[in-house]
């Protein structure tokens, strides 16, 4: 399933919302054809359309990684380990498995994410390193964007852009 996703940060909390997309809709977005989103039943799609047209949004980087999830029912806790985080370069088709990638983490490093809705059980608190007791954020997107940025020169944002008329 393909989803359009938006994450918003408010203080130390991150809120996520999404809307489903078909493969055809994804291809249309990559081609710069977002007009169909203007009247979508999903508010997120309508807002994306406005942002896309108003702020000339374009794809920047593909974030790829391997994930190992762990679930704990107490406190509704999900711990994920994201390994082999890499930035795909030379294209934006998420279905193209031949796109070259660049690793963004040092060898042996990974991103551990702890999410919970009710409370964080003591057993989970006990396994976290001391400095991890505070709420911090590591954005895989920012890591990948920064890693791939050397590929873009100063004028990268102008190449091949067709700004849709409204």
VOKOLKE-417280 format. One line per 2 residues: their letters; for each residue y, z, x of C-alpha. Coordinates in pm, whole numbers, plus 32768, in hexadecimal, padded with zeros to 4 digits. Layout:
// VOKOLKE-417280
a	Y:Z:X ~ ... .
//
This chain:
// VOKOLKE-417280
xx	8000:8000:8000 ~ 815C:7FAB:807C .
xx	8277:809C:802F ~ 83EC:8090:805C .
xx	843C:81EC:80D9 ~ 857A:82B2:810F .
xx	8594:83FE:81BD ~ 86C8:84D6:8198 .
xx	871B:8606:8263 ~ 87D0:872B:81C7 .
xx	8806:884B:82B7 ~ 86AD:8881:8350 .
xx	85ED:87E6:822F ~ 857B:867E:8210 .
xx	854C:85DF:80BA ~ 8480:84A4:808E .
xx	847A:83AB:7F71 ~ 83C5:8261:7F4F .
xx	838D:8131:7E73 ~ 8265:8040:7E77 .
xx	828A:7EDE:7EFC ~ 819F:7DB6:7EE8 .
xx	814D:7CEA:801E ~ 821D:7BCF:7F8B .
xx	834A:7CB5:7F59 ~ 8327:7D30:80BE .
xx	8326:7BC8:813D ~ 845C:7B7B:806C .
xx	8514:7CA6:80FF ~ 84BF:7C32:8260 .
xx	8544:7AD8:8205 ~ 868C:7B75:818F .
xx	8646:7B36:801E ~ 8689:7C86:7F79 .
xx	8724:7C0F:7E32 ~ 85ED:7C71:7D6E .
xx	8632:7DDE:7DC3 ~ 8780:7DE7:7D0F .
xx	86D7:7E15:7BBB ~ 859D:7ECE:7C2A .
xx	8510:7FE2:7B4F ~ 8517:80C2:7C85 .
xx	8666:8164:7CD2 ~ 8617:8167:7E46 .
xx	85F0:7FEA:7E43 ~ 873C:7FBF:7D8D .
xx	87E7:80A5:7E87 ~ 8744:7FEA:7FA8 .
xx	87CD:7EA4:7F1D ~ 892F:7F30:7F15 .
xx	890F:7FBE:8077 ~ 8871:7E7C:80FA .
xx	898B:7DA3:8075 ~ 8AAA:7E97:80B4 .
xx	8A47:7F03:8212 ~ 8993:7DC5:8284 .
xx	884D:7E7F:82C0 ~ 8743:7DD1:838E .
xx	85F6:7E3C:8425 ~ 8618:7EEB:8574 .
xx	84C2:7F5C:85ED ~ 835B:7F8D:857F .
xx	82D6:80EB:85BC ~ 815E:80F5:85F1 .
xx	807A:821D:863C ~ 7F25:82B6:8605 .
xx	7F21:83E6:851C ~ 7E28:8500:84FB .
xx	7E74:85D8:83C7 ~ 7DFC:8739:8380 .
xx	7E25:87E0:822D ~ 7E29:8954:81DD .
xx	7E2C:89AE:806C ~ 7ED4:8B00:80A4 .
xx	8049:8AC2:8092 ~ 8008:8950:805E .
xx	801C:890D:81D4 ~ 7FEB:87BD:827E .
xx	7FDD:87A5:83F7 ~ 7FE0:8649:848D .
xx	7FB4:85DA:85F3 ~ 805A:848A:8638 .
xx	7FD1:83F1:8778 ~ 800B:82AD:8832 .
xx	8168:8289:879C ~ 81EC:8132:87F1 .
xx	8300:803D:879E ~ 8295:7EDF:873A .
xx	836C:7DD1:87D2 ~ 839F:7C5E:879D .
xx	8390:7C62:8621 ~ 839C:7D2D:84E2 .
xx	8260:7CC7:842A ~ 81A2:7E0F:8401 .
xx	8064:7D49:83BB ~ 806A:7C8D:8506 .
xx	7F77:7D51:85E0 ~ 7FC9:7C71:8709 .
xx	812D:7CF2:8733 ~ 8155:7D8C:888C .
xx	81AD:7EFE:8891 ~ 8255:7FF1:897E .
xx	81E1:815C:8997 ~ 82F8:8253:894B .
xx	825A:839D:89B5 ~ 81ED:8410:8B0B .
xx	8074:83F3:8B45 ~ 7FBB:8514:8AA2 .
xx	80DE:856D:89B9 ~ 80D3:855E:883D .
xx	81A5:85BF:8712 ~ 8122:86E7:8649 .
xx	81B8:8706:84F1 ~ 818D:8831:840C .
xx	81E9:8807:829F ~ 81C8:890D:8191 .
xx	8249:8940:8031 ~ 8209:8AAA:7FD9 .
xx	81F0:8B7B:8116 ~ 8176:8B53:827A .
xx	803A:8C27:829E ~ 8027:8D15:83C5 .
xx	7EF5:8C62:8452 ~ 7FCB:8B29:847F .
xx	80F1:8BEF:850B ~ 8007:8C8B:860B .
xx	7F96:8B3C:869A ~ 80F6:8AB2:86C4 .
xx	8198:8AD8:881A ~ 82B5:8BD4:8826 .
xx	83CC:8AD1:8834 ~ 8335:8A17:870B .
xx	8372:8B3E:8625 ~ 84C9:8AB3:85D4 .
xx	84F8:8980:84FB ~ 8536:884C:85D0 .
xx	851D:86DA:8594 ~ 8491:85C2:866A .
xx	84D0:846B:85DA ~ 83C9:836C:8638 .
xx	84BB:8263:85B9 ~ 85CE:82D1:86A8 .
xx	84D8:82E3:87CA ~ 845D:8182:8782 .
xx	85B8:80F5:8740 ~ 8635:8180:888A .
xx	8503:80FD:8945 ~ 852E:7F9D:88BB .
xx	86A9:7F97:88E3 ~ 869B:7EFF:8A3E .
xx	8627:7DBE:8998 ~ 876E:7D9E:88DB .
xx	88AC:7D36:8986 ~ 8A07:7D8E:890A .
xx	8A03:7C74:880A ~ 88A2:7CB2:8789 .
xx	8920:7D02:862D ~ 89B9:7BAA:85FD .
xx	888C:7AD3:864D ~ 87F0:7A23:8526 .
xx	889F:7AF0:841E ~ 88D6:7A4B:82D2 .
xx	89A8:7B36:8202 ~ 894A:7B01:8095 .
xx	8A66:7AC1:7FA6 ~ 8A81:7BAA:7E82 .
//
